[in-house]
Amino acid sequence: MFGLGGDRSGLQRSLGINVNLWWGMVMLIFGVVMFFLGRRGTATAQLTEEGRKIEELEHRAGLEK
């Protein structure tokens, strides 16, 4: 039982429901939702005061690329 074009003999075990096809669609929709939720986050990271101090220390030590 493999999606749309696969062997149909396995459909008897799953009551005639193509489980792979349906779960594939569920995963695709989930992936699209996660993609759009990830895209709506902030475009740039905001440094805290502690982060700025660490960045300055790394700059002075020559650790940044």
CHARMM-style PDB file with segment names, atoms N, HN, CA, C and O in Angstrom:
ATOM      1  N   MET     1       0.847  -1.170   0.000  1.00  0.00      PROA
ATOM      2  CA  MET     1       0.000   0.000   0.000  1.00  0.00      PROA
ATOM      3  C   MET     1       0.894   1.235   0.000  1.00  0.00      PROA
ATOM      4  O   MET     1       1.395   1.623   1.056  1.00  0.00      PROA
ATOM      5  N   PHE     2       1.105   1.854  -1.139  1.00  0.00      PROA
ATOM      6  HN  PHE     2       0.699   1.539  -1.996  1.00  0.00      PROA
ATOM      7  CA  PHE     2       1.993   2.988  -1.270  1.00  0.00      PROA
ATOM      8  C   PHE     2       1.301   4.116  -2.023  1.00  0.00      PROA
ATOM      9  O   PHE     2       1.372   4.168  -3.251  1.00  0.00      PROA
ATOM     10  N   GLY     3       0.638   5.013  -1.314  1.00  0.00      PROA
ATOM     11  HN  GLY     3       0.581   4.970  -0.317  1.00  0.00      PROA
ATOM     12  CA  GLY     3       0.071   6.212  -1.921  1.00  0.00      PROA
ATOM     13  C   GLY     3      -0.958   5.937  -2.985  1.00  0.00      PROA
ATOM     14  O   GLY     3      -1.789   5.041  -2.836  1.00  0.00      PROA
ATOM     15  N   LEU     4      -0.911   6.691  -4.049  1.00  0.00      PROA
ATOM     16  HN  LEU     4      -0.236   7.419  -4.170  1.00  0.00      PROA
ATOM     17  CA  LEU     4      -1.924   6.599  -5.094  1.00  0.00      PROA
ATOM     18  C   LEU     4      -1.700   5.433  -6.054  1.00  0.00      PROA
ATOM     19  O   LEU     4      -2.662   4.768  -6.438  1.00  0.00      PROA
ATOM     20  N   GLY     5      -0.474   5.174  -6.443  1.00  0.00      PROA
ATOM     21  HN  GLY     5       0.307   5.715  -6.131  1.00  0.00      PROA
ATOM     22  CA  GLY     5      -0.222   4.207  -7.492  1.00  0.00      PROA
ATOM     23  C   GLY     5       0.267   2.859  -7.009  1.00  0.00      PROA
ATOM     24  O   GLY     5       0.771   2.077  -7.815  1.00  0.00      PROA
ATOM     25  N   GLY     6       0.143   2.554  -5.733  1.00  0.00      PROA
ATOM     26  HN  GLY     6      -0.266   3.190  -5.078  1.00  0.00      PROA
ATOM     27  CA  GLY     6       0.710   1.335  -5.197  1.00  0.00      PROA
ATOM     28  C   GLY     6      -0.216   0.137  -5.280  1.00  0.00      PROA
ATOM     29  O   GLY     6      -1.291   0.200  -5.878  1.00  0.00      PROA
ATOM     30  N   ASP     7       0.213  -0.935  -4.680  1.00  0.00      PROA
ATOM     31  HN  ASP     7       1.085  -0.985  -4.194  1.00  0.00      PROA
ATOM     32  CA  ASP     7      -0.532  -2.184  -4.639  1.00  0.00      PROA
ATOM     33  C   ASP     7      -1.790  -2.009  -3.790  1.00  0.00      PROA
ATOM     34  O   ASP     7      -1.707  -1.536  -2.656  1.00  0.00      PROA
ATOM     35  N   ARG     8      -2.939  -2.381  -4.317  1.00  0.00      PROA
ATOM     36  HN  ARG     8      -3.007  -2.766  -5.237  1.00  0.00      PROA
ATOM     37  CA  ARG     8      -4.220  -2.182  -3.623  1.00  0.00      PROA
ATOM     38  C   ARG     8      -4.602  -3.368  -2.745  1.00  0.00      PROA
ATOM     39  O   ARG     8      -5.641  -3.321  -2.086  1.00  0.00      PROA
ATOM     40  N   SER     9      -3.801  -4.425  -2.713  1.00  0.00      PROA
ATOM     41  HN  SER     9      -2.957  -4.463  -3.248  1.00  0.00      PROA
ATOM     42  CA  SER     9      -4.170  -5.612  -1.942  1.00  0.00      PROA
ATOM     43  C   SER     9      -4.138  -5.357  -0.436  1.00  0.00      PROA
ATOM     44  O   SER     9      -4.840  -6.038   0.312  1.00  0.00      PROA
ATOM     45  N   GLY    10      -3.355  -4.412   0.017  1.00  0.00      PROA
ATOM     46  HN  GLY    10      -2.785  -3.858  -0.590  1.00  0.00      PROA
ATOM     47  CA  GLY    10      -3.261  -4.117   1.434  1.00  0.00      PROA
ATOM     48  C   GLY    10      -4.424  -3.304   1.973  1.00  0.00      PROA
ATOM     49  O   GLY    10      -4.526  -3.106   3.184  1.00  0.00      PROA
ATOM     50  N   LEU    11      -5.293  -2.835   1.110  1.00  0.00      PROA
ATOM     51  HN  LEU    11      -5.210  -2.996   0.126  1.00  0.00      PROA
ATOM     52  CA  LEU    11      -6.416  -2.024   1.566  1.00  0.00      PROA
ATOM     53  C   LEU    11      -7.420  -2.827   2.384  1.00  0.00      PROA
ATOM     54  O   LEU    11      -8.174  -2.244   3.163  1.00  0.00      PROA
ATOM     55  N   GLN    12      -7.450  -4.127   2.231  1.00  0.00      PROA
ATOM     56  HN  GLN    12      -6.837  -4.601   1.599  1.00  0.00      PROA
ATOM     57  CA  GLN    12      -8.376  -4.950   3.014  1.00  0.00      PROA
ATOM     58  C   GLN    12      -8.015  -4.912   4.490  1.00  0.00      PROA
ATOM     59  O   GLN    12      -8.905  -4.930   5.341  1.00  0.00      PROA
ATOM     60  N   ARG    13      -6.737  -4.861   4.808  1.00  0.00      PROA
ATOM     61  HN  ARG    13      -6.014  -4.847   4.117  1.00  0.00      PROA
ATOM     62  CA  ARG    13      -6.307  -4.836   6.207  1.00  0.00      PROA
ATOM     63  C   ARG    13      -6.666  -3.530   6.888  1.00  0.00      PROA
ATOM     64  O   ARG    13      -6.823  -3.508   8.109  1.00  0.00      PROA
ATOM     65  N   SER    14      -6.803  -2.435   6.141  1.00  0.00      PROA
ATOM     66  HN  SER    14      -6.675  -2.453   5.149  1.00  0.00      PROA
ATOM     67  CA  SER    14      -7.107  -1.137   6.727  1.00  0.00      PROA
ATOM     68  C   SER    14      -8.526  -0.688   6.397  1.00  0.00      PROA
ATOM     69  O   SER    14      -8.797   0.511   6.321  1.00  0.00      PROA
ATOM     70  N   LEU    15      -9.420  -1.635   6.204  1.00  0.00      PROA
ATOM     71  HN  LEU    15      -9.199  -2.608   6.266  1.00  0.00      PROA
ATOM     72  CA  LEU    15     -10.839  -1.374   5.949  1.00  0.00      PROA
ATOM     73  C   LEU    15     -11.069  -0.521   4.708  1.00  0.00      PROA
ATOM     74  O   LEU    15     -12.004   0.279   4.667  1.00  0.00      PROA
ATOM     75  N   GLY    16     -10.230  -0.686   3.709  1.00  0.00      PROA
ATOM     76  HN  GLY    16      -9.470  -1.335   3.742  1.00  0.00      PROA
ATOM     77  CA  GLY    16     -10.386   0.029   2.453  1.00  0.00      PROA
ATOM     78  C   GLY    16      -9.873   1.457   2.474  1.00  0.00      PROA
ATOM     79  O   GLY    16     -10.073   2.196   1.510  1.00  0.00      PROA
ATOM     80  N   ILE    17      -9.217   1.859   3.549  1.00  0.00      PROA
ATOM     81  HN  ILE    17      -9.055   1.259   4.332  1.00  0.00      PROA
ATOM     82  CA  ILE    17      -8.697   3.221   3.656  1.00  0.00      PROA
ATOM     83  C   ILE    17      -7.214   3.212   3.302  1.00  0.00      PROA
ATOM     84  O   ILE    17      -6.450   2.408   3.836  1.00  0.00      PROA
ATOM     85  N   ASN    18      -6.820   4.079   2.428  1.00  0.00      PROA
ATOM     86  HN  ASN    18      -7.441   4.732   1.994  1.00  0.00      PROA
ATOM     87  CA  ASN    18      -5.423   4.180   2.033  1.00  0.00      PROA
ATOM     88  C   ASN    18      -4.693   5.009   3.099  1.00  0.00      PROA
ATOM     89  O   ASN    18      -4.571   6.227   2.971  1.00  0.00      PROA
ATOM     90  N   VAL    19      -4.216   4.343   4.138  1.00  0.00      PROA
ATOM     91  HN  VAL    19      -4.316   3.353   4.243  1.00  0.00      PROA
ATOM     92  CA  VAL    19      -3.631   4.993   5.307  1.00  0.00      PROA
ATOM     93  C   VAL    19      -2.396   5.803   4.935  1.00  0.00      PROA
ATOM     94  O   VAL    19      -2.217   6.912   5.437  1.00  0.00      PROA
ATOM     95  N   ASN    20      -1.554   5.280   4.077  1.00  0.00      PROA
ATOM     96  HN  ASN    20      -1.700   4.379   3.669  1.00  0.00      PROA
ATOM     97  CA  ASN    20      -0.332   5.997   3.695  1.00  0.00      PROA
ATOM     98  C   ASN    20      -0.657   7.310   3.003  1.00  0.00      PROA
ATOM     99  O   ASN    20       0.006   8.321   3.239  1.00  0.00      PROA
ATOM    100  N   LEU    21      -1.658   7.301   2.164  1.00  0.00      PROA
ATOM    101  HN  LEU    21      -2.196   6.480   1.972  1.00  0.00      PROA
ATOM    102  CA  LEU    21      -2.047   8.520   1.457  1.00  0.00      PROA
ATOM    103  C   LEU    21      -2.580   9.557   2.437  1.00  0.00      PROA
ATOM    104  O   LEU    21      -2.192  10.723   2.372  1.00  0.00      PROA
ATOM    105  N   TRP    22      -3.460   9.150   3.338  1.00  0.00      PROA
ATOM    106  HN  TRP    22      -3.776   8.202   3.391  1.00  0.00      PROA
ATOM    107  CA  TRP    22      -4.053  10.089   4.290  1.00  0.00      PROA
ATOM    108  C   TRP    22      -3.014  10.634   5.265  1.00  0.00      PROA
ATOM    109  O   TRP    22      -3.003  11.832   5.548  1.00  0.00      PROA
ATOM    110  N   TRP    23      -2.148   9.775   5.778  1.00  0.00      PROA
ATOM    111  HN  TRP    23      -2.157   8.802   5.549  1.00  0.00      PROA
ATOM    112  CA  TRP    23      -1.112  10.262   6.697  1.00  0.00      PROA
ATOM    113  C   TRP    23      -0.106  11.138   5.968  1.00  0.00      PROA
ATOM    114  O   TRP    23       0.438  12.075   6.551  1.00  0.00      PROA
ATOM    115  N   GLY    24       0.141  10.845   4.717  1.00  0.00      PROA
ATOM    116  HN  GLY    24      -0.301  10.083   4.243  1.00  0.00      PROA
ATOM    117  CA  GLY    24       1.011  11.714   3.927  1.00  0.00      PROA
ATOM    118  C   GLY    24       0.430  13.105   3.787  1.00  0.00      PROA
ATOM    119  O   GLY    24       1.156  14.094   3.886  1.00  0.00      PROA
ATOM    120  N   MET    25      -0.872  13.193   3.558  1.00  0.00      PROA
ATOM    121  HN  MET    25      -1.461  12.389   3.478  1.00  0.00      PROA
ATOM    122  CA  MET    25      -1.523  14.500   3.462  1.00  0.00      PROA
ATOM    123  C   MET    25      -1.504  15.215   4.811  1.00  0.00      PROA
ATOM    124  O   MET    25      -1.297  16.427   4.863  1.00  0.00      PROA
ATOM    125  N   VAL    26      -1.720  14.474   5.907  1.00  0.00      PROA
ATOM    126  HN  VAL    26      -1.889  13.489   5.864  1.00  0.00      PROA
ATOM    127  CA  VAL    26      -1.664  15.075   7.244  1.00  0.00      PROA
ATOM    128  C   VAL    26      -0.272  15.648   7.501  1.00  0.00      PROA
ATOM    129  O   VAL    26      -0.147  16.768   7.995  1.00  0.00      PROA
ATOM    130  N   MET    27       0.767  14.893   7.173  1.00  0.00      PROA
ATOM    131  HN  MET    27       0.665  13.983   6.772  1.00  0.00      PROA
ATOM    132  CA  MET    27       2.132  15.372   7.393  1.00  0.00      PROA
ATOM    133  C   MET    27       2.463  16.574   6.514  1.00  0.00      PROA
ATOM    134  O   MET    27       3.160  17.491   6.951  1.00  0.00      PROA
ATOM    135  N   LEU    28       1.970  16.574   5.285  1.00  0.00      PROA
ATOM    136  HN  LEU    28       1.404  15.830   4.930  1.00  0.00      PROA
ATOM    137  CA  LEU    28       2.191  17.708   4.392  1.00  0.00      PROA
ATOM    138  C   LEU    28       1.538  18.964   4.948  1.00  0.00      PROA
ATOM    139  O   LEU    28       2.157  20.028   4.967  1.00  0.00      PROA
ATOM    140  N   ILE    29       0.298  18.853   5.398  1.00  0.00      PROA
ATOM    141  HN  ILE    29      -0.205  17.989   5.382  1.00  0.00      PROA
ATOM    142  CA  ILE    29      -0.401  20.007   5.977  1.00  0.00      PROA
ATOM    143  C   ILE    29       0.311  20.475   7.239  1.00  0.00      PROA
ATOM    144  O   ILE    29       0.470  21.678   7.445  1.00  0.00      PROA
ATOM    145  N   PHE    30       0.740  19.545   8.085  1.00  0.00      PROA
ATOM    146  HN  PHE    30       0.611  18.567   7.917  1.00  0.00      PROA
ATOM    147  CA  PHE    30       1.467  19.897   9.298  1.00  0.00      PROA
ATOM    148  C   PHE    30       2.761  20.639   8.964  1.00  0.00      PROA
ATOM    149  O   PHE    30       3.101  21.629   9.611  1.00  0.00      PROA
ATOM    150  N   GLY    31       3.475  20.156   7.957  1.00  0.00      PROA
ATOM    151  HN  GLY    31       3.199  19.351   7.431  1.00  0.00      PROA
ATOM    152  CA  GLY    31       4.715  20.799   7.541  1.00  0.00      PROA
ATOM    153  C   GLY    31       4.479  22.206   7.017  1.00  0.00      PROA
ATOM    154  O   GLY    31       5.257  23.115   7.306  1.00  0.00      PROA
ATOM    155  N   VAL    32       3.418  22.392   6.252  1.00  0.00      PROA
ATOM    156  HN  VAL    32       2.786  21.654   6.017  1.00  0.00      PROA
ATOM    157  CA  VAL    32       3.105  23.720   5.722  1.00  0.00      PROA
ATOM    158  C   VAL    32       2.747  24.670   6.864  1.00  0.00      PROA
ATOM    159  O   VAL    32       3.183  25.821   6.872  1.00  0.00      PROA
ATOM    160  N   VAL    33       1.954  24.194   7.828  1.00  0.00      PROA
ATOM    161  HN  VAL    33       1.600  23.259   7.822  1.00  0.00      PROA
ATOM    162  CA  VAL    33       1.597  25.024   8.983  1.00  0.00      PROA
ATOM    163  C   VAL    33       2.847  25.401   9.770  1.00  0.00      PROA
ATOM    164  O   VAL    33       3.010  26.562  10.146  1.00  0.00      PROA
ATOM    165  N   MET    34       3.733  24.435  10.026  1.00  0.00      PROA
ATOM    166  HN  MET    34       3.600  23.492   9.721  1.00  0.00      PROA
ATOM    167  CA  MET    34       4.958  24.727  10.766  1.00  0.00      PROA
ATOM    168  C   MET    34       5.848  25.709  10.010  1.00  0.00      PROA
ATOM    169  O   MET    34       6.478  26.574  10.619  1.00  0.00      PROA
ATOM    170  N   PHE    35       5.900  25.579   8.695  1.00  0.00      PROA
ATOM    171  HN  PHE    35       5.388  24.876   8.201  1.00  0.00      PROA
ATOM    172  CA  PHE    35       6.686  26.501   7.881  1.00  0.00      PROA
ATOM    173  C   PHE    35       6.185  27.929   8.046  1.00  0.00      PROA
ATOM    174  O   PHE    35       6.973  28.846   8.278  1.00  0.00      PROA
ATOM    175  N   PHE    36       4.870  28.117   7.925  1.00  0.00      PROA
ATOM    176  HN  PHE    36       4.230  27.372   7.737  1.00  0.00      PROA
ATOM    177  CA  PHE    36       4.319  29.466   8.037  1.00  0.00      PROA
ATOM    178  C   PHE    36       4.403  30.003   9.463  1.00  0.00      PROA
ATOM    179  O   PHE    36       4.594  31.205   9.650  1.00  0.00      PROA
ATOM    180  N   LEU    37       4.268  29.156  10.461  1.00  0.00      PROA
ATOM    181  HN  LEU    37       4.113  28.180  10.309  1.00  0.00      PROA
ATOM    182  CA  LEU    37       4.440  29.612  11.833  1.00  0.00      PROA
ATOM    183  C   LEU    37       5.889  30.031  12.088  1.00  0.00      PROA
ATOM    184  O   LEU    37       6.142  30.995  12.810  1.00  0.00      PROA
ATOM    185  N   GLY    38       6.824  29.314  11.501  1.00  0.00      PROA
ATOM    186  HN  GLY    38       6.618  28.531  10.914  1.00  0.00      PROA
ATOM    187  CA  GLY    38       8.227  29.679  11.644  1.00  0.00      PROA
ATOM    188  C   GLY    38       8.572  30.963  10.914  1.00  0.00      PROA
ATOM    189  O   GLY    38       9.427  31.723  11.367  1.00  0.00      PROA
ATOM    190  N   ARG    39       7.921  31.211   9.796  1.00  0.00      PROA
ATOM    191  HN  ARG    39       7.226  30.594   9.428  1.00  0.00      PROA
ATOM    192  CA  ARG    39       8.203  32.410   9.013  1.00  0.00      PROA
ATOM    193  C   ARG    39       7.662  33.672   9.662  1.00  0.00      PROA
ATOM    194  O   ARG    39       8.149  34.763   9.365  1.00  0.00      PROA
ATOM    195  N   ARG    40       6.675  33.561  10.533  1.00  0.00      PROA
ATOM    196  HN  ARG    40       6.279  32.674  10.774  1.00  0.00      PROA
ATOM    197  CA  ARG    40       6.093  34.770  11.100  1.00  0.00      PROA
ATOM    198  C   ARG    40       6.830  35.240  12.351  1.00  0.00      PROA
ATOM    199  O   ARG    40       6.403  36.201  12.992  1.00  0.00      PROA
ATOM    200  N   GLY    41       7.921  34.583  12.705  1.00  0.00      PROA
ATOM    201  HN  GLY    41       8.268  33.803  12.185  1.00  0.00      PROA
ATOM    202  CA  GLY    41       8.742  35.015  13.837  1.00  0.00      PROA
ATOM    203  C   GLY    41       9.469  36.305  13.511  1.00  0.00      PROA
ATOM    204  O   GLY    41       9.332  36.839  12.410  1.00  0.00      PROA
ATOM    205  N   THR    42      10.231  36.802  14.452  1.00  0.00      PROA
ATOM    206  HN  THR    42      10.342  36.369  15.346  1.00  0.00      PROA
ATOM    207  CA  THR    42      10.955  38.050  14.228  1.00  0.00      PROA
ATOM    208  C   THR    42      12.049  37.839  13.187  1.00  0.00      PROA
ATOM    209  O   THR    42      12.646  36.766  13.097  1.00  0.00      PROA
ATOM    210  N   ALA    43      12.293  38.871  12.417  1.00  0.00      PROA
ATOM    211  HN  ALA    43      11.808  39.742  12.491  1.00  0.00      PROA
ATOM    212  CA  ALA    43      13.276  38.774  11.346  1.00  0.00      PROA
ATOM    213  C   ALA    43      14.702  38.863  11.882  1.00  0.00      PROA
ATOM    214  O   ALA    43      15.614  38.261  11.317  1.00  0.00      PROA
ATOM    215  N   THR    44      14.900  39.607  12.963  1.00  0.00      PROA
ATOM    216  HN  THR    44      14.158  40.096  13.422  1.00  0.00      PROA
ATOM    217  CA  THR    44      16.224  39.753  13.534  1.00  0.00      PROA
ATOM    218  C   THR    44      16.171  39.453  15.026  1.00  0.00      PROA
ATOM    219  O   THR    44      15.155  39.679  15.684  1.00  0.00      PROA
ATOM    220  N   ALA    45      17.253  38.951  15.535  1.00  0.00      PROA
ATOM    221  HN  ALA    45      18.078  38.767  15.000  1.00  0.00      PROA
ATOM    222  CA  ALA    45      17.336  38.657  16.962  1.00  0.00      PROA
ATOM    223  C   ALA    45      17.661  39.941  17.711  1.00  0.00      PROA
ATOM    224  O   ALA    45      18.457  40.756  17.245  1.00  0.00      PROA
ATOM    225  N   GLN    46      17.056  40.113  18.845  1.00  0.00      PROA
ATOM    226  HN  GLN    46      16.409  39.451  19.224  1.00  0.00      PROA
ATOM    227  CA  GLN    46      17.310  41.281  19.680  1.00  0.00      PROA
ATOM    228  C   GLN    46      18.259  40.868  20.805  1.00  0.00      PROA
ATOM    229  O   GLN    46      17.960  39.947  21.566  1.00  0.00      PROA
ATOM    230  N   LEU    47      19.402  41.550  20.909  1.00  0.00      PROA
ATOM    231  HN  LEU    47      19.645  42.297  20.291  1.00  0.00      PROA
ATOM    232  CA  LEU    47      20.372  41.220  21.939  1.00  0.00      PROA
ATOM    233  C   LEU    47      19.968  41.850  23.265  1.00  0.00      PROA
ATOM    234  O   LEU    47      19.518  42.995  23.318  1.00  0.00      PROA
ATOM    235  N   THR    48      20.137  41.088  24.320  1.00  0.00      PROA
ATOM    236  HN  THR    48      20.503  40.158  24.277  1.00  0.00      PROA
ATOM    237  CA  THR    48      19.951  41.625  25.662  1.00  0.00      PROA
ATOM    238  C   THR    48      21.228  42.327  26.084  1.00  0.00      PROA
ATOM    239  O   THR    48      22.225  42.289  25.363  1.00  0.00      PROA
ATOM    240  N   GLU    49      21.207  42.963  27.237  1.00  0.00      PROA
ATOM    241  HN  GLU    49      20.397  42.993  27.822  1.00  0.00      PROA
ATOM    242  CA  GLU    49      22.417  43.640  27.738  1.00  0.00      PROA
ATOM    243  C   GLU    49      23.544  42.632  27.940  1.00  0.00      PROA
ATOM    244  O   GLU    49      24.699  42.914  27.619  1.00  0.00      PROA
ATOM    245  N   GLU    50      23.209  41.456  28.472  1.00  0.00      PROA
ATOM    246  HN  GLU    50      22.271  41.227  28.732  1.00  0.00      PROA
ATOM    247  CA  GLU    50      24.208  40.406  28.666  1.00  0.00      PROA
ATOM    248  C   GLU    50      24.776  39.938  27.328  1.00  0.00      PROA
ATOM    249  O   GLU    50      25.978  39.700  27.211  1.00  0.00      PROA
ATOM    250  N   GLY    51      23.918  39.806  26.325  1.00  0.00      PROA
ATOM    251  HN  GLY    51      22.941  40.000  26.420  1.00  0.00      PROA
ATOM    252  CA  GLY    51      24.362  39.400  25.000  1.00  0.00      PROA
ATOM    253  C   GLY    51      25.314  40.408  24.376  1.00  0.00      PROA
ATOM    254  O   GLY    51      26.291  40.034  23.728  1.00  0.00      PROA
ATOM    255  N   ARG    52      25.022  41.699  24.577  1.00  0.00      PROA
ATOM    256  HN  ARG    52      24.229  42.004  25.103  1.00  0.00      PROA
ATOM    257  CA  ARG    52      25.909  42.737  24.054  1.00  0.00      PROA
ATOM    258  C   ARG    52      27.292  42.657  24.708  1.00  0.00      PROA
ATOM    259  O   ARG    52      28.312  42.840  24.043  1.00  0.00      PROA
ATOM    260  N   LYS    53      27.316  42.384  26.015  1.00  0.00      PROA
ATOM    261  HN  LYS    53      26.488  42.236  26.555  1.00  0.00      PROA
ATOM    262  CA  LYS    53      28.598  42.265  26.720  1.00  0.00      PROA
ATOM    263  C   LYS    53      29.402  41.082  26.197  1.00  0.00      PROA
ATOM    264  O   LYS    53      30.614  41.178  26.004  1.00  0.00      PROA
ATOM    265  N   ILE    54      28.716  39.963  25.970  1.00  0.00      PROA
ATOM    266  HN  ILE    54      27.732  39.885  26.127  1.00  0.00      PROA
ATOM    267  CA  ILE    54      29.405  38.779  25.440  1.00  0.00      PROA
ATOM    268  C   ILE    54      29.932  39.061  24.039  1.00  0.00      PROA
ATOM    269  O   ILE    54      31.057  38.682  23.716  1.00  0.00      PROA
ATOM    270  N   GLU    55      29.133  39.721  23.205  1.00  0.00      PROA
ATOM    271  HN  GLU    55      28.219  40.029  23.468  1.00  0.00      PROA
ATOM    272  CA  GLU    55      29.581  40.068  21.856  1.00  0.00      PROA
ATOM    273  C   GLU    55      30.817  40.965  21.904  1.00  0.00      PROA
ATOM    274  O   GLU    55      31.750  40.786  21.121  1.00  0.00      PROA
ATOM    275  N   GLU    56      30.822  41.924  22.819  1.00  0.00      PROA
ATOM    276  HN  GLU    56      30.064  42.070  23.455  1.00  0.00      PROA
ATOM    277  CA  GLU    56      31.981  42.813  22.952  1.00  0.00      PROA
ATOM    278  C   GLU    56      33.216  42.048  23.396  1.00  0.00      PROA
ATOM    279  O   GLU    56      34.308  42.290  22.881  1.00  0.00      PROA
ATOM    280  N   LEU    57      33.064  41.120  24.354  1.00  0.00      PROA
ATOM    281  HN  LEU    57      32.177  40.923  24.772  1.00  0.00      PROA
ATOM    282  CA  LEU    57      34.201  40.306  24.800  1.00  0.00      PROA
ATOM    283  C   LEU    57      34.740  39.441  23.669  1.00  0.00      PROA
ATOM    284  O   LEU    57      35.954  39.317  23.506  1.00  0.00      PROA
ATOM    285  N   GLU    58      33.842  38.841  22.886  1.00  0.00      PROA
ATOM    286  HN  GLU    58      32.856  38.941  23.019  1.00  0.00      PROA
ATOM    287  CA  GLU    58      34.277  38.014  21.755  1.00  0.00      PROA
ATOM    288  C   GLU    58      34.984  38.866  20.705  1.00  0.00      PROA
ATOM    289  O   GLU    58      35.960  38.424  20.099  1.00  0.00      PROA
ATOM    290  N   HSD    59      34.497  40.078  20.491  1.00  0.00      PROA
ATOM    291  HN  HSD    59      33.705  40.437  20.984  1.00  0.00      PROA
ATOM    292  CA  HSD    59      35.125  40.962  19.511  1.00  0.00      PROA
ATOM    293  C   HSD    59      36.538  41.328  19.936  1.00  0.00      PROA
ATOM    294  O   HSD    59      37.470  41.310  19.132  1.00  0.00      PROA
ATOM    295  N   ARG    60      36.682  41.661  21.222  1.00  0.00      PROA
ATOM    296  HN  ARG    60      35.926  41.675  21.875  1.00  0.00      PROA
ATOM    297  CA  ARG    60      38.010  42.021  21.730  1.00  0.00      PROA
ATOM    298  C   ARG    60      38.972  40.848  21.693  1.00  0.00      PROA
ATOM    299  O   ARG    60      40.167  41.033  21.464  1.00  0.00      PROA
ATOM    300  N   ALA    61      38.460  39.629  21.920  1.00  0.00      PROA
ATOM    301  HN  ALA    61      37.489  39.479  22.107  1.00  0.00      PROA
ATOM    302  CA  ALA    61      39.310  38.446  21.935  1.00  0.00      PROA
ATOM    303  C   ALA    61      39.576  37.917  20.521  1.00  0.00      PROA
ATOM    304  O   ALA    61      40.379  37.001  20.345  1.00  0.00      PROA
ATOM    305  N   GLY    62      38.912  38.484  19.525  1.00  0.00      PROA
ATOM    306  HN  GLY    62      38.260  39.228  19.668  1.00  0.00      PROA
ATOM    307  CA  GLY    62      39.100  38.051  18.145  1.00  0.00      PROA
ATOM    308  C   GLY    62      38.448  36.719  17.842  1.00  0.00      PROA
ATOM    309  O   GLY    62      38.916  35.986  16.971  1.00  0.00      PROA
ATOM    310  N   LEU    63      37.363  36.388  18.554  1.00  0.00      PROA
ATOM    311  HN  LEU    63      36.983  36.983  19.262  1.00  0.00      PROA
ATOM    312  CA  LEU    63      36.709  35.090  18.365  1.00  0.00      PROA
ATOM    313  C   LEU    63      35.630  35.096  17.303  1.00  0.00      PROA
ATOM    314  O   LEU    63      35.199  34.029  16.866  1.00  0.00      PROA
ATOM    315  N   GLU    64      35.186  36.248  16.880  1.00  0.00      PROA
ATOM    316  HN  GLU    64      35.536  37.115  17.235  1.00  0.00      PROA
ATOM    317  CA  GLU    64      34.120  36.271  15.884  1.00  0.00      PROA
ATOM    318  C   GLU    64      34.699  36.132  14.494  1.00  0.00      PROA
ATOM    319  O   GLU    64      35.857  36.473  14.249  1.00  0.00      PROA
ATOM    320  N   LYS    65      33.893  35.634  13.599  1.00  0.00      PROA
ATOM    321  HN  LYS    65      32.953  35.357  13.798  1.00  0.00      PROA
ATOM    322  CA  LYS    65      34.346  35.376  12.229  1.00  0.00      PROA
ATOM    323  C   LYS    65      34.018  36.525  11.325  1.00  0.00      PROA
ATOM    324  OT1 LYS    65      34.327  36.481  10.134  1.00  0.00      PROA
TER     325      LYS     65
END
